[in-house]
Amino acid sequence: MSSNPPGAEVLVDGTTRGVTPLTVADLAPGRHDVVLTSGEGTVQRTVTVVSNQTAAIDQTTFSGFVTVSAPFDVAISERGRALKLDDRHQIQLPAGAHELRLTNPSLGYDTIRHVQIKPGKATRLELKLEATLTVTATAAAEVWLDDTRLGETPLNAATVPTGLHQIVVKRSTGGERRFTVTIGAKPFVLHVDFQTKRFD
């Protein structure tokens, strides 16, 4: 077996057999798990050995990318090391398995995602985050989120996107209250007291 670049460590069925280029002559017929590891990453392959035949592996072991798509800003790290997105929202990583931590403290967002990076290819990681919004008021009112009507009070656990929003609570007998809020991963609860607070 060979690799590009050469010099990758070879494990066959969990046992180290040497570095590429390498010929392993004592494998029994059947399926075998082969792992090639180099500074550019780790590649896993499965090879089937047939009696009196040679099974060849020619594998490239260069880096790949993870492309992160999110409707909000996230900090990305791996094992405590910060990773930075380039202008294409990509991070170059060695081929193989990675455990990425993605956080946004202001939204209360903190999650672990596992990705498998393939040599020379981009793996897409799409983040979606929704929360719930509950609005109560001391008078009957309509609830609007970013110019979209969500319903009437009491509005219980409506599903909304996370991020910065403008909430308008319009009293049925006239007057409204406006709020600019950041909705995070946790349920957001808003109570409007038309009796004691000034409204427009």
C-alpha beads as a LAMMPS data file, in Angstrom:
LAMMPS data file: protein, C-alpha beads

200 atoms
199 bonds

1 atom types
1 bond types

-500.0 500.0 xlo xhi
-500.0 500.0 ylo yhi
-500.0 500.0 zlo zhi

Masses

1 110.0

Atoms # bond

1 1 1 0.000 0.000 0.000
2 1 1 1.083 3.570 -0.666
3 1 1 0.065 7.054 0.377
4 1 1 0.484 10.602 -0.825
5 1 1 2.513 11.934 0.877
6 1 1 4.454 8.778 1.786
7 1 1 5.444 7.926 5.344
8 1 1 1.953 7.403 6.779
9 1 1 1.735 4.984 9.691
10 1 1 -0.270 1.869 8.828
11 1 1 -2.513 -0.007 11.234
12 1 1 -4.196 -3.204 10.066
13 1 1 -6.977 -4.465 12.318
14 1 1 -5.615 -2.270 15.111
15 1 1 -1.984 -3.492 14.829
16 1 1 0.840 -1.238 13.648
17 1 1 2.477 -2.750 10.550
18 1 1 4.912 0.001 9.454
19 1 1 4.818 3.098 7.249
20 1 1 3.976 3.611 3.578
21 1 1 5.038 2.479 1.059
22 1 1 4.397 -0.915 2.622
23 1 1 3.632 -4.494 1.630
24 1 1 1.852 -6.694 4.190
25 1 1 2.238 -10.311 3.146
26 1 1 0.687 -12.277 6.014
27 1 1 -2.970 -11.225 5.920
28 1 1 -5.621 -13.920 5.984
29 1 1 -8.328 -13.852 3.293
30 1 1 -11.319 -11.677 4.213
31 1 1 -12.076 -8.108 5.220
32 1 1 -9.526 -6.017 7.089
33 1 1 -9.660 -2.525 8.574
34 1 1 -6.776 -0.313 7.487
35 1 1 -5.930 3.057 9.073
36 1 1 -3.321 5.418 7.612
37 1 1 -2.145 8.222 9.887
38 1 1 0.125 11.125 8.999
39 1 1 0.581 14.740 9.947
40 1 1 -2.145 15.597 7.464
41 1 1 -4.758 13.442 9.147
42 1 1 -6.192 9.968 9.428
43 1 1 -7.896 7.933 6.714
44 1 1 -9.806 4.708 7.324
45 1 1 -10.296 2.093 4.639
46 1 1 -11.670 -1.439 4.463
47 1 1 -9.921 -3.906 2.152
48 1 1 -10.949 -7.405 1.138
49 1 1 -8.086 -9.882 0.702
50 1 1 -8.623 -12.758 -1.710
51 1 1 -6.392 -15.863 -1.747
52 1 1 -3.507 -15.669 -4.215
53 1 1 -4.360 -12.080 -5.144
54 1 1 -2.842 -8.718 -4.190
55 1 1 -5.064 -6.014 -2.745
56 1 1 -3.670 -2.527 -3.342
57 1 1 -4.371 0.736 -1.497
58 1 1 -3.185 4.060 -2.861
59 1 1 -4.512 6.766 -0.563
60 1 1 -4.094 10.516 -0.371
61 1 1 -3.888 11.797 3.201
62 1 1 -4.093 15.555 2.912
63 1 1 -6.310 17.933 4.859
64 1 1 -9.955 18.753 4.299
65 1 1 -12.339 21.464 5.438
66 1 1 -15.403 21.971 7.565
67 1 1 -17.833 24.662 6.390
68 1 1 -19.942 26.156 9.175
69 1 1 -23.320 27.696 8.453
70 1 1 -25.174 29.361 11.332
71 1 1 -27.738 32.167 11.724
72 1 1 -25.713 33.515 14.665
73 1 1 -22.070 34.008 15.618
74 1 1 -20.311 31.041 17.194
75 1 1 -16.892 30.484 18.710
76 1 1 -15.387 27.166 17.576
77 1 1 -12.758 25.162 19.387
78 1 1 -11.316 21.650 19.534
79 1 1 -9.762 20.317 22.752
80 1 1 -9.464 23.856 24.085
81 1 1 -7.778 25.212 20.941
82 1 1 -9.651 28.042 19.241
83 1 1 -10.382 27.578 15.533
84 1 1 -11.010 30.496 13.198
85 1 1 -13.224 30.545 10.125
86 1 1 -11.753 31.986 6.936
87 1 1 -13.617 34.364 4.608
88 1 1 -15.457 31.360 3.100
89 1 1 -16.657 30.268 6.559
90 1 1 -14.327 27.255 6.395
91 1 1 -11.767 25.751 8.744
92 1 1 -8.941 23.579 7.405
93 1 1 -8.528 20.417 9.471
94 1 1 -6.539 17.185 9.170
95 1 1 -8.509 14.341 7.643
96 1 1 -10.275 12.110 10.147
97 1 1 -12.679 12.428 13.062
98 1 1 -12.990 15.691 14.982
99 1 1 -14.975 16.829 18.003
100 1 1 -15.839 20.506 17.724
101 1 1 -17.290 22.703 20.440
102 1 1 -19.471 25.588 19.292
103 1 1 -20.544 28.308 21.699
104 1 1 -22.343 31.636 21.887
105 1 1 -22.549 32.752 25.540
106 1 1 -24.998 35.600 24.867
107 1 1 -27.496 33.101 23.430
108 1 1 -26.774 30.389 25.981
109 1 1 -25.626 28.133 23.135
110 1 1 -23.027 25.457 23.885
111 1 1 -22.900 22.223 21.907
112 1 1 -20.515 19.490 20.774
113 1 1 -20.635 18.299 17.161
114 1 1 -18.703 15.380 15.673
115 1 1 -17.506 15.686 12.080
116 1 1 -15.571 13.365 9.758
117 1 1 -13.172 15.288 7.533
118 1 1 -12.384 13.737 4.155
119 1 1 -9.119 14.535 2.340
120 1 1 -9.497 17.511 0.014
121 1 1 -13.231 17.809 0.589
122 1 1 -15.450 20.189 2.510
123 1 1 -17.816 18.799 5.144
124 1 1 -20.826 21.037 5.803
125 1 1 -21.884 21.717 9.385
126 1 1 -25.218 23.526 9.565
127 1 1 -26.416 24.919 12.871
128 1 1 -30.053 25.683 13.522
129 1 1 -31.341 27.013 16.793
130 1 1 -34.891 27.790 17.805
131 1 1 -36.316 28.895 21.125
132 1 1 -39.740 29.511 22.628
133 1 1 -41.395 32.841 23.352
134 1 1 -44.145 33.326 25.924
135 1 1 -45.901 36.701 26.184
136 1 1 -48.518 37.646 28.749
137 1 1 -50.191 41.002 29.307
138 1 1 -52.637 42.687 31.678
139 1 1 -54.945 43.398 28.735
140 1 1 -55.869 41.578 25.543
141 1 1 -53.172 42.254 22.961
142 1 1 -51.602 41.063 19.725
143 1 1 -47.978 39.930 19.653
144 1 1 -45.771 40.780 16.678
145 1 1 -42.187 39.607 16.113
146 1 1 -40.176 41.487 13.463
147 1 1 -43.376 42.593 11.661
148 1 1 -44.864 39.070 11.758
149 1 1 -47.997 38.486 13.816
150 1 1 -47.525 35.557 16.194
151 1 1 -50.928 35.589 17.883
152 1 1 -52.731 37.025 20.878
153 1 1 -51.925 37.090 24.563
154 1 1 -51.469 34.883 26.385
155 1 1 -48.977 33.564 23.817
156 1 1 -47.564 30.302 25.138
157 1 1 -44.226 28.819 24.003
158 1 1 -44.311 30.006 20.376
159 1 1 -41.337 28.683 18.391
160 1 1 -39.115 31.547 17.193
161 1 1 -35.580 31.893 15.807
162 1 1 -32.815 32.875 18.191
163 1 1 -31.086 36.206 17.865
164 1 1 -31.927 39.894 18.085
165 1 1 -35.631 40.690 17.574
166 1 1 -38.161 43.466 17.969
167 1 1 -41.325 42.469 19.797
168 1 1 -44.397 44.678 19.551
169 1 1 -47.350 44.055 21.872
170 1 1 -50.471 45.887 20.600
171 1 1 -53.337 46.360 23.018
172 1 1 -56.725 45.701 21.415
173 1 1 -58.138 48.947 22.842
174 1 1 -55.218 50.986 21.565
175 1 1 -51.594 51.548 22.421
176 1 1 -48.567 49.339 22.051
177 1 1 -45.281 48.483 23.684
178 1 1 -42.028 47.824 21.806
179 1 1 -39.126 45.724 23.036
180 1 1 -35.755 44.987 21.464
181 1 1 -34.599 41.671 22.894
182 1 1 -32.034 38.948 22.329
183 1 1 -33.653 35.514 22.395
184 1 1 -31.285 32.687 23.237
185 1 1 -31.493 28.952 23.632
186 1 1 -33.533 29.204 26.819
187 1 1 -37.293 29.907 26.845
188 1 1 -37.957 33.658 26.728
189 1 1 -40.814 35.051 28.830
190 1 1 -42.158 38.602 28.536
191 1 1 -44.905 40.148 30.670
192 1 1 -46.433 43.503 29.722
193 1 1 -48.280 45.474 32.376
194 1 1 -50.329 48.079 30.519
195 1 1 -51.775 49.391 33.776
196 1 1 -48.573 50.611 35.365
197 1 1 -46.149 51.108 32.480
198 1 1 -46.193 53.802 29.851
199 1 1 -47.112 52.746 26.336
200 1 1 -47.150 54.470 22.956

Bonds

1 1 1 2
2 1 2 3
3 1 3 4
4 1 4 5
5 1 5 6
6 1 6 7
7 1 7 8
8 1 8 9
9 1 9 10
10 1 10 11
11 1 11 12
12 1 12 13
13 1 13 14
14 1 14 15
15 1 15 16
16 1 16 17
17 1 17 18
18 1 18 19
19 1 19 20
20 1 20 21
21 1 21 22
22 1 22 23
23 1 23 24
24 1 24 25
25 1 25 26
26 1 26 27
27 1 27 28
28 1 28 29
29 1 29 30
30 1 30 31
31 1 31 32
32 1 32 33
33 1 33 34
34 1 34 35
35 1 35 36
36 1 36 37
37 1 37 38
38 1 38 39
39 1 39 40
40 1 40 41
41 1 41 42
42 1 42 43
43 1 43 44
44 1 44 45
45 1 45 46
46 1 46 47
47 1 47 48
48 1 48 49
49 1 49 50
50 1 50 51
51 1 51 52
52 1 52 53
53 1 53 54
54 1 54 55
55 1 55 56
56 1 56 57
57 1 57 58
58 1 58 59
59 1 59 60
60 1 60 61
61 1 61 62
62 1 62 63
63 1 63 64
64 1 64 65
65 1 65 66
66 1 66 67
67 1 67 68
68 1 68 69
69 1 69 70
70 1 70 71
71 1 71 72
72 1 72 73
73 1 73 74
74 1 74 75
75 1 75 76
76 1 76 77
77 1 77 78
78 1 78 79
79 1 79 80
80 1 80 81
81 1 81 82
82 1 82 83
83 1 83 84
84 1 84 85
85 1 85 86
86 1 86 87
87 1 87 88
88 1 88 89
89 1 89 90
90 1 90 91
91 1 91 92
92 1 92 93
93 1 93 94
94 1 94 95
95 1 95 96
96 1 96 97
97 1 97 98
98 1 98 99
99 1 99 100
100 1 100 101
101 1 101 102
102 1 102 103
103 1 103 104
104 1 104 105
105 1 105 106
106 1 106 107
107 1 107 108
108 1 108 109
109 1 109 110
110 1 110 111
111 1 111 112
112 1 112 113
113 1 113 114
114 1 114 115
115 1 115 116
116 1 116 117
117 1 117 118
118 1 118 119
119 1 119 120
120 1 120 121
121 1 121 122
122 1 122 123
123 1 123 124
124 1 124 125
125 1 125 126
126 1 126 127
127 1 127 128
128 1 128 129
129 1 129 130
130 1 130 131
131 1 131 132
132 1 132 133
133 1 133 134
134 1 134 135
135 1 135 136
136 1 136 137
137 1 137 138
138 1 138 139
139 1 139 140
140 1 140 141
141 1 141 142
142 1 142 143
143 1 143 144
144 1 144 145
145 1 145 146
146 1 146 147
147 1 147 148
148 1 148 149
149 1 149 150
150 1 150 151
151 1 151 152
152 1 152 153
153 1 153 154
154 1 154 155
155 1 155 156
156 1 156 157
157 1 157 158
158 1 158 159
159 1 159 160
160 1 160 161
161 1 161 162
162 1 162 163
163 1 163 164
164 1 164 165
165 1 165 166
166 1 166 167
167 1 167 168
168 1 168 169
169 1 169 170
170 1 170 171
171 1 171 172
172 1 172 173
173 1 173 174
174 1 174 175
175 1 175 176
176 1 176 177
177 1 177 178
178 1 178 179
179 1 179 180
180 1 180 181
181 1 181 182
182 1 182 183
183 1 183 184
184 1 184 185
185 1 185 186
186 1 186 187
187 1 187 188
188 1 188 189
189 1 189 190
190 1 190 191
191 1 191 192
192 1 192 193
193 1 193 194
194 1 194 195
195 1 195 196
196 1 196 197
197 1 197 198
198 1 198 199
199 1 199 200
